[in-house]
């Protein structure tokens, strides 16, 4: 039995009364069903049966293909603080989302603060590269050297997998305006990467972070998505792409997406991405629930309580 409250119909429950994210089922994926509200429960109806979801125990609800949801169900999910994402098959693309559970902006503020300070931004960028080179000390490496190390690592991975799967590899070629261009392995790489971006994007918005405030990448609305996804490409996307290109039995796109779904779920990628983002933002132990804590900015002491009469300070 879960803690926290499920709001009654039409009742507004304080965010502090809801189940904290740390004690919720992080991500629930539904597809080919109708989601509606039955009294105080969210109900998923499929041809094979009916499932009742304890809304207050769900962190993020992922709605896949063939899903319809009623206004009343969205009302309950919103009141219960559940993030709702419309995703591709197997939660492998993110199309849109409803507001984050985190009415608090502490993760977003931490991200903005770190990105805005040159030294902090460099430190986080180095930390990201350190996660890719766990056996090496990159704490004093320049960004130029880190980019070179990463480029060499990716090229070695390509060559190794091409040899392992017997693929005639001629280098990475990608046309952002034509995803179907290139040989099988290049197209498989593009498909696998897009799946990875979708999963990471979901984790980022679920935490209330900005997808656009990147530490390594910059200038794009998905810069932070690319930053975080790069942590897992060598482990997940690149091997899946080479394997699919070498063992293709039908539609390359379907094969890559199906294999990526399996590997992502085996790797618990959503949960790992959430933990890694919190670590990078310097908030690894932060509670994922709780009150938003509205305060007022103060240029001398940082912040003061809101809802207080400060007329005597004048």
Phi, psi and omega in degrees: 000134184272159174272178178085170185249149166258124184294144172289165182304124178080356183273138176258122182254137178299145183301330180290343179273349183277162177296125177299150181301325182298341179247013177261162168289114192306307186224129176240125183253131177232147174209157178049058180205169173249127180252121178221182181250131174241104185056247183254019180239149170267130189238132175255123182244123176234179178295334184267353178155187183239135179235131177264129181253125173285096188306322184289351180256003181256133177275305181226128178257120181259119182258112182269191182301148177074019182256136172236142182225141183273163178298319181294325177294318178296324179298313180295317180297319178296317179293335180270000177074030181266130174283131180245124181240135173265118190232170175281181183303129179071026181056035186261000171218148177247119182260321181195164178211155174263160193311150180294153173299332190278088173294334170290144179256022188295325178289319179296318179294320177298317179297313181296320180296316182291321180292327186280343179257124187301315182292319178295320180297318178297320180297317179293319178299316177297322179297321177297317178291326178299326179293336178271339180235068187297338182267002184237150177268110180248017186295340180243006182288142176285162177296328179297316179293320180297319178298320179295317179299318181293319178300317180294321179297316180295318180297319177298319180297315178303311183296318181297313182290324177299318178292317183296324182259005178067038182259136177280098189265127180240019177101164182279123178230123184221125176251106183299341180267356181210087185292344181269001181282158176096174180282179186302314186291324177292320177292322178296322177298318180295319180293314181297319179296320181295323176296315180299318179300320182297317181293315180295321178301318179300315180298320183294312181289331178296331179273355181079016178277169177267125177295341187268344184269084182271161178258323176262309176276154179206160174084009182225148182295347180243025185303316181290329175299315179295322177303307186289320181298327181296341178292338189241000185298315183292328180283322190243296192293315185293313177299320180297319181296313180294320179297315181294319180295326182280331186242030184299132179237351181195229177295122180297318181299313181296319182295317180295314182295319180295315180293321178298318179302316181296314183293322180296317180291321178298324183275357183051048189297320181301313180295319179296318181297319178300313180296319181293321179295316178298321178296315181296327180275003178075024181231049186294333183255008183294138176293136182273006176233206174099177183288146178293333175067060180292126180224175177251143179289138175227126186286349180260315184245008175097300181198156177225159182299143173275167178071024181241143179279113181255018184298333180286347180282346185282000000 
